[in-house]
Amino acid sequence: MSRVGDSIQVGKGVVSNTDDGVRLGGRYAFSATDRQPARVEIAVWDANTKAVHIVMCEGETFDIAGQTWRLDKIHSEGGRDWCADLTRTA
């Protein structure tokens, strides 16, 4: 079972699973511009929900299955390969 403080990493085309059935899949990364910070699009779902696509910047949170997750860091060198660190906060 995932707990507050647990971390997980998602990346392009990779689905990561928590111990309690929440799935997170990396879809796209968007580079920072003059008008917007870097952001990623991830898909999140569990056994009871269809996938929801979320576009997030570092520091933002989302809720799924009674859990809250925060996007801590986007790792990208401007190319197609990227990953993002997420931490469960509640």
N, C-alpha and C positions, 0 to 999 in steps of 0.2 A: 504494500500500500504506500503510495507517495505521501510525503509529509511536508509540512511547512519547512522551507529552507532547502528542499531537494531541488537539484538543477538538472536540466536536460538540454541537449543540443539538437537543433534541427538544421537541415541543409537542403540544398536544391535536390528535389526528387527523392529525398530520404524520409521515411516515416519512422518516427521515434515513438515508443510506447512507454507509458508509466506503468507501475505495478498494478494499478487498479483500473486499467482498461481505457484510459484516455489516450488518444492517438493524436500526434502532431506531425504534419507533413510540410516540408518546405516547398514553396511554389516559385516565388520570384524575389529578387532583390532589386531595389531601385537606388541608384547613386544619389548622393546629396546634390542639390542645385542651389542657386542663389536664393531661391524662394522656399525650398523645402529641405529638411534634413533627410539623411538616408533612411530607408524604410524597407521592410520585407512584407511579403504576403505569405501567410501560412494557412493551412487548412487544419481545423481541429474538430474532433468528433469522439463520441464514445458509443457503447452498444445501444444506447437509447436515442441517439440523435444522428441526423444526417450531417455531413461535413459542412462546416461554416468557414468561409474564407475571410480572413481578417488581415487588413493592412495596418502595420504598426511601426512606430518609431521607438528608439531606445527610451526606456523608462515607462512606456505605456503598459497597461494591464488588460487582461480579458478574463472572463469567467466561463467555466464549463464544469458540469457535473458537480456543482457545489465547491469548486476549487477556483482560486484566483492565481493567475500566472503573470509574471512581469517579463518583458523583453529587456534583458540587461545589456547585451552587446551584440552588434552586427559585425562579423568578420568578413570583409570583402576587399579584394584588391582591384575592384572595378571590372573584373572579368565575370565569367559565367559561374565560376565556383564561389560559393559563399556558405556561411553557416551562422547561426545565431544562438546565443545562450539565453535560456529562459529559467526563471526561478519561481517555485511555488511560494506565494506569499500568504495564502489563507486557504 
